[in-house]
Amino acid sequence: MQTVIGWRGAIAAGAVLLATGAVVAQSTAREQLARGQALWDQRLSKSAIAALEAATRDKSTAAEANEALGRLYTFKGWQQDNVMPGWHDEPAYRVKAIAALKASIAADPNRASAQEALRIAEGFAAADKVDPAPPRPEIRALDAKLQSLAADGPVAAILAAVDARAKAQADPAPYFAGAQILIDRGEYDRAIAMAAHGVPVSDHFIDENLPAYQMSGKSQGSYNRGRSQAADLTGWALFMKKDYAAAAEKLDEAERLTQGQDFANQFHLGELARARNDAALARAHYVNALSLSGGPAPLRQRATQALKAVQPGSTGVFETWMEGELSRRREERQAAALKSLVDRPLPKLALTTVDGRPYDTSGLRGKVLLLNFFASW
Amino acid sequence: MAFLLVSIDEDDKRLQRYLNEMKFPFPVARVKAETAEQVMGFDNIPATFYVDRGDIVRYYVNGSEPHGDSPTRVSWFVDQLKGPAGARR
């Protein structure tokens, strides 16, 4: 009797365990789904995909998770070109988008939102051209809110606006914009802390979206841009605090990362050199800055005036001198960018024609060849 | 002297649209980005290789040249290779 009770008890306990297990699995799947959706809202693709894929494996969330994945893949396949600097479409996701949306409908044939998403993806597949996704209104509103506080908003409100924007989308832009605003407001220590916070955020955002950059040089350029922005902002805040030695260290770091090709950084280095009474170095940085494109017109005007202040001579003489210097600097930069691979044989590369047939390169032999690799994006 | 443009585009329609728009007067071939990156050793585009008559790469420019006087520069490279320095070795 005791055995029977034990046996029945075991069945009952097993049933409870199974039911509990199913509930736990459903709850975990539901959590993964919510997590995946939240990560995708922040545009953290890699983690979002992992969470959503996990949620597709449970029947209770399969339809919803597959739809979310299908929408994410649709964005990556057709709509992400230049949505963030350096991003390009990843056509490999196109087939996956349609497959995920079909899986969503297979899991729940009445799911109207997935049917609509599939219609859109199939329309993209058939279209000659698909426009990139437009800027998200909620992100634009949060950016605008931050900028509206720049001139005279309370510092606490600026910090809260940066925080709100950073939570909505995980790119580093609000930290760098916030740091610039705080410098302009004389809040140098807060600006330095905010710029420093932007660095791991920038690295993480690029890590999460690495394939969107298509080439390692492009993703590396983006890593460097985040780090150099932070270093330049920090250096400029330290300059404003008159801590010139520490400012030099950070501004030099930004110069290394940008290879001397960022207008604002060169202007800041010029200002630092002038403050340290090194007219020759100040001149070199101002000339560097002005020989680059970029930078707002008022700042370029300031750089020209600053250059004039460290270069004695009448206006006419100065202008002729400046034109000559700018042209010389541009030529030097061109020479420095050149990488010579003298004596390296041209590697063998299997090319195809535009429509996919093998490309015959025999006609190129014995000729001087200009070989240019390009992409339409 | 020969010119060859090589696209690393994955998207057929987009490439065709671009070619229709640009009307390049040179032949265009294609290669996978990953293959090009590995074999040619560049990590950014555009990437331009100037090759002499003996199939030796003599100059290489990686990335765009935002401040460059491109036509003059390209002519300079080509002139170097068309002269005695670019002869088959």
Contacts between the chains, C-beta under 8 A, distances in Angstrom:
chain1	res1	chain2	res2	distance
A	89	B	11	6.5
A	89	B	14	7.8
A	90	B	10	8.0
A	91	B	10	4.4
A	91	B	11	4.9
A	92	B	10	7.2
A	128	B	13	5.6
A	128	B	17	6.6
A	129	B	13	7.4
A	129	B	14	7.5
A	129	B	17	6.4
A	214	B	33	6.3
A	215	B	33	6.6
A	215	B	37	6.4
A	215	B	43	5.7
A	215	B	44	5.8
A	215	B	45	6.6
A	216	B	37	7.1
A	216	B	43	4.6
A	217	B	42	7.2
A	217	B	43	3.3
A	217	B	44	3.0
A	217	B	62	7.2
A	217	B	63	6.9
A	218	B	43	8.0
A	218	B	44	6.1
A	220	B	43	7.2
A	221	B	44	7.3
A	291	B	67	7.0
A	292	B	67	6.9
A	293	B	66	6.1
A	293	B	67	6.8
A	330	B	67	5.2
A	330	B	68	7.9
A	330	B	69	7.8
A	333	B	67	6.1
A	334	B	65	6.9
A	334	B	67	7.2
A	334	B	68	5.2
A	334	B	69	7.6
A	334	B	73	6.5
A	337	B	61	6.8
A	337	B	63	7.5
A	337	B	65	6.6
A	337	B	68	7.7
A	338	B	59	6.6
A	338	B	60	7.9
A	338	B	61	6.2
A	339	B	60	5.0
A	339	B	61	7.0
A	339	B	62	6.3
A	340	B	58	7.4
A	340	B	59	5.9
A	340	B	60	7.0
A	341	B	49	7.9
A	341	B	57	4.7
A	341	B	58	7.5
A	341	B	59	7.4
A	341	B	60	4.8
A	342	B	56	7.5
A	342	B	57	7.8
A	342	B	58	5.8
A	343	B	56	6.1
A	344	B	56	6.8
A	344	B	57	4.8
A	345	B	55	5.9
A	345	B	56	5.9
A	345	B	57	7.3
A	346	B	49	7.0
A	346	B	51	5.1
A	346	B	55	4.8
A	346	B	56	7.1
A	346	B	57	5.5
A	347	B	39	4.9
A	347	B	40	6.3
A	348	B	39	7.6
A	349	B	6	8.0
A	349	B	31	6.1
A	349	B	35	7.2
A	349	B	36	7.0
A	349	B	39	5.2
A	349	B	40	6.8
A	350	B	31	7.3
A	350	B	35	7.5
A	351	B	6	6.3
A	351	B	29	4.0
A	351	B	30	6.6
A	351	B	31	5.3
A	352	B	29	6.6
A	352	B	30	5.0
A	352	B	31	7.2
A	353	B	29	6.4
A	353	B	30	7.1
A	354	B	7	7.5
A	354	B	15	6.8
A	354	B	16	7.1
A	354	B	19	6.9
A	354	B	28	5.8
A	354	B	29	7.6
A	354	B	30	6.0
A	356	B	30	7.6
A	359	B	29	4.3
A	359	B	30	7.8
A	361	B	4	7.8
A	363	B	2	7.2
A	364	B	2	4.9
A	364	B	4	6.6
A	365	B	55	7.3
A	366	B	53	5.5
A	366	B	88	6.9
A	367	B	1	6.1
A	367	B	2	4.4
A	367	B	53	6.3
A	368	B	1	5.0
A	368	B	2	7.2
A	368	B	50	7.7
A	368	B	51	7.1
A	368	B	52	6.2
A	368	B	53	5.9
A	368	B	78	6.6
A	368	B	81	4.3
A	368	B	82	5.5
A	368	B	86	5.5
A	369	B	1	7.9
A	369	B	2	4.9
A	369	B	3	7.6
A	369	B	4	6.6
A	369	B	49	7.7
A	369	B	50	7.5
A	369	B	51	4.1
A	370	B	1	7.7
A	370	B	2	7.5
A	370	B	3	5.0
A	370	B	4	7.4
A	370	B	48	6.8
A	370	B	49	7.7
A	370	B	50	6.0
A	370	B	51	7.8
A	370	B	74	7.1
A	370	B	77	7.7
A	370	B	78	6.5
A	371	B	4	5.3
A	371	B	6	6.7
A	371	B	48	7.1
A	371	B	49	4.3
A	371	B	50	7.9
A	371	B	51	6.1
A	372	B	3	7.6
A	372	B	4	7.4
A	372	B	5	5.1
A	372	B	6	7.0
A	372	B	46	6.0
A	372	B	47	7.5
A	372	B	48	4.8
A	372	B	49	7.8
A	373	B	6	4.9
A	373	B	7	7.8
A	373	B	8	6.1
A	373	B	31	7.8
A	373	B	36	5.8
A	373	B	40	7.0
A	373	B	42	6.9
A	373	B	45	5.6
A	373	B	46	6.3
A	373	B	47	4.5
A	373	B	48	7.6
A	374	B	5	6.2
A	374	B	6	7.3
A	374	B	7	6.0
A	374	B	8	7.4
A	374	B	45	5.9
A	374	B	46	4.9
A	375	B	7	6.4
A	375	B	8	5.1
A	375	B	9	5.3
A	375	B	33	7.5
A	375	B	45	5.5
A	376	B	7	7.1
A	376	B	9	5.3
A	376	B	11	7.7
A	376	B	14	5.3
A	376	B	15	5.5
A	376	B	17	7.5
A	376	B	18	3.6
A	377	B	9	7.4
A	377	B	14	7.6
